[in-house]
């Protein structure tokens, strides 16, 4: 799943459908050797924006996976990432 596909997802989705999209996206990026940190962070932001409408927290295993990816990619000296 690419950023353009994520942006085309409906704004409001069921928890189950959104969780499936999170899992599919995380499965894809966790197995890639080269990562585009800006695209990944934007994609996660898009998914998180949709998560708000479920009014539920992301389940702990998914939250841990997202945390791991963000910590791996985060560069506080990058203005583009911070933005």
C-alpha positions as CSV (number, residue, x, y, z in Angstrom):
1,X,0.0,0.0,0.0
2,X,1.4,3.3,-1.1
3,X,0.8,6.8,0.3
4,X,-1.4,7.7,-2.7
5,X,-3.6,4.6,-1.9
6,X,-3.8,5.5,1.8
7,X,-4.8,9.1,0.9
8,X,-7.7,7.6,-1.2
9,X,-9.1,5.6,1.7
10,X,-12.3,6.9,3.2
11,X,-12.0,9.4,6.1
12,X,-14.2,7.2,8.3
13,X,-13.6,3.5,8.4
14,X,-14.5,0.6,10.7
15,X,-12.0,-0.3,13.4
16,X,-11.5,-3.7,11.7
17,X,-11.0,-2.3,8.3
18,X,-8.5,0.3,9.5
19,X,-6.6,-2.2,11.6
20,X,-6.3,-4.4,8.5
21,X,-4.8,-1.5,6.5
22,X,-2.4,-0.7,9.4
23,X,-1.3,-4.4,9.4
24,X,-0.9,-4.6,5.7
25,X,1.1,-1.3,5.6
26,X,3.4,-2.3,8.5
27,X,4.0,-5.8,7.0
28,X,5.1,-4.2,3.8
29,X,7.5,-1.5,5.3
30,X,9.0,-3.8,7.9
31,X,10.3,-6.1,5.2
32,X,11.8,-3.4,2.9
33,X,15.5,-2.8,2.9
34,X,15.4,0.8,1.8
35,X,12.8,3.1,3.5
36,X,11.6,6.5,2.4
37,X,11.2,8.0,5.9
38,X,9.1,11.0,4.8
39,X,6.6,8.8,2.8
40,X,6.3,6.4,5.7
41,X,5.7,9.1,8.3
42,X,3.1,10.7,6.1
43,X,1.4,7.4,5.5
44,X,1.3,6.7,9.2
45,X,-0.1,10.1,9.8
46,X,-2.8,9.5,7.3
47,X,-3.8,6.2,8.9
48,X,-3.7,7.9,12.4
49,X,-6.0,10.6,11.1
50,X,-8.5,8.0,10.2
51,X,-8.0,6.1,13.5
52,X,-9.4,9.2,15.3
53,X,-12.8,8.5,13.9
54,X,-13.0,5.0,15.4
55,X,-12.9,6.6,18.9
56,X,-10.7,3.7,20.0
57,X,-7.1,3.3,20.8
58,X,-4.9,1.3,18.4
59,X,-4.4,-2.2,19.8
60,X,-1.2,-2.6,21.8
61,X,0.6,-4.9,19.3
62,X,-0.1,-2.5,16.4
63,X,0.9,0.5,18.6
64,X,4.2,-1.2,19.4
65,X,4.9,-1.9,15.8
66,X,4.2,1.8,14.8
67,X,6.3,3.0,17.7
68,X,9.2,0.8,16.6
69,X,9.1,2.1,13.0
70,X,8.8,5.8,14.1
71,X,11.7,5.5,16.5
72,X,13.8,3.8,13.8
73,X,13.1,6.6,11.3
74,X,12.8,9.7,13.4
75,X,15.5,12.3,13.0
76,X,14.9,15.3,15.2
77,X,17.4,17.4,13.1
78,X,15.3,16.9,10.0
79,X,12.9,19.9,9.7
80,X,11.0,18.0,7.0
81,X,10.3,15.1,9.4
82,X,9.4,17.3,12.3
83,X,6.9,19.2,10.1
